[in-house]
Amino acid sequence: MAPPWAVGDQKFVGIVAVWDTDSNFLAMNFTVTGGYTVDWGDGSAAERDAWSKALERDTQLVRLLTPLTKYFATEICDDLTRDAMQVLGGIGFTMEVDVAKLHADSLILTIYEGTSEIQASFALREMGKGALATLLAQVRGELERAGADDALAPLAERVKQSCAAVDEAAKILFSDLPYALLRAKLVAEMVINLIAASELLQQAQADPSRRDLAEAFVIRRMLENELGAKRIAQNHAGRLERDARILGRY
Ligand SMILES: Cc1cc2nc3c(=O)[nH]c(=O)nc-3n(C[C@H](O)[C@H](O)[C@H](O)COP(=O)(O)OP(=O)(O)OC[C@H]3O[C@@H](n4cnc5c(N)ncnc54)[C@H](O)[C@@H]3O)c2cc1C
């Protein structure tokens, strides 16, 4: 359905569908440049079905990506301001420079408007309801396109393998809910690593000056993901009972 007044070749980022009283409906495709394209549907059953599926898929993604975004943005703010303070040494700790205040302020971000633990548990719930499969399908599609570039193909393959590892780890988690809640932050970070790796590979495809950054990120973070998947698999059996014994003993 190519709308006659589509605004150039802009990246699709989301849809809103609104049914009107005559059973025709209007769909607006928002784009990264802030413009939008508009499709008037013909109200056919096939078209309604297609839009319903797209809406369901996007709703699933929004419900998963919202807590992941709050989790990631606030945790990274804490890390970055802490590093910035360390780089400045003793002067960074004093209130003579702004960095200590920025770090102090950042500490609340992971607590209010939903703590990191709560965001991770919301994300986990959405993953369990099918959003992880939807997200992984989207990431795999993006990696397929990035992998068409020979220079990026090995990196895209590495991220694809990590998608499979995260998928496997998630199956273990969903078979044991108390253990899954214990590991919610770890799995949230693994999924964020996949999303960011895929995004950086797309940027590298569009702009070769981003390739070193994409490569560095993929190598480091996919290693972290492999380790995370192993931790989930190997620590699974008896973990909660072990923790209970440790806490009881000390
Ligand atoms: C400066 C500031 C401004 C605020 N502004 C507002 C505001 O404008 N409006 C408003 O409504 N509130 C506000 N709050 C409150 C804020 O939203 C809460 O502090 C926050 O939701 C955490 O709740 P809590 O402090 O009761 O911690 P708790 O719920 O007691 O949590 C303590 C710790 O346990 C963890 N935890 C709790 N439950 C679980 C679980 N089920 N699984 C895993 N871990 C868990 C938490 O992640 C946290 O690490 C503000 C707080 C501060 C400090």
The ligand as an ORCA input file, in Angstrom:
! r2SCAN-3c Opt
* xyz 0 1
  C      13.537     12.225     45.369
  C      12.336     11.348     45.202
  C      11.256     11.810     44.468
  C      10.122     11.025     44.322
  N       9.063     11.506     43.626
  C       7.924     10.796     43.545
  C       6.772     11.324     42.882
  O       6.791     12.445     42.393
  N       5.651     10.550     42.819
  C       5.607      9.323     43.385
  O       4.570      8.650     43.312
  N       6.698      8.792     44.016
  C       7.840      9.503     44.107
  N       8.920      8.967     44.774
  C       8.823      7.624     45.335
  C       9.491      6.623     44.427
  O       8.700      6.357     43.301
  C       9.774      5.341     45.235
  O      10.853      5.645     46.108
  C      10.117      4.175     44.351
  O       8.995      3.741     43.643
  C      10.669      2.984     45.146
  O       9.772      2.610     46.151
  P      10.278      2.491     47.655
  O      11.121      3.685     47.989
  O       9.088      2.190     48.501
  O      11.279      1.250     47.642
  P      10.873     -0.304     47.839
  O       9.663     -0.611     47.031
  O      10.869     -0.570     49.305
  O      12.115     -0.953     47.153
  C      13.375     -1.146     47.826
  C      14.250     -1.999     46.916
  O      13.631     -3.285     46.698
  C      13.473     -3.511     45.322
  N      12.216     -4.218     45.074
  C      10.993     -3.888     45.536
  N      10.065     -4.750     45.086
  C      10.728     -5.635     44.316
  C      10.324     -6.775     43.555
  N       9.062     -7.162     43.503
  N      11.266     -7.446     42.869
  C      12.568     -7.065     42.925
  N      13.005     -6.014     43.635
  C      12.101     -5.310     44.319
  C      13.454     -2.137     44.682
  O      13.852     -2.209     43.331
  C      14.445     -1.385     45.531
  O      15.744     -1.650     45.085
  C      10.068      9.743     44.916
  C      11.181      9.254     45.627
  C      12.291     10.059     45.794
  C      13.470      9.509     46.607
*
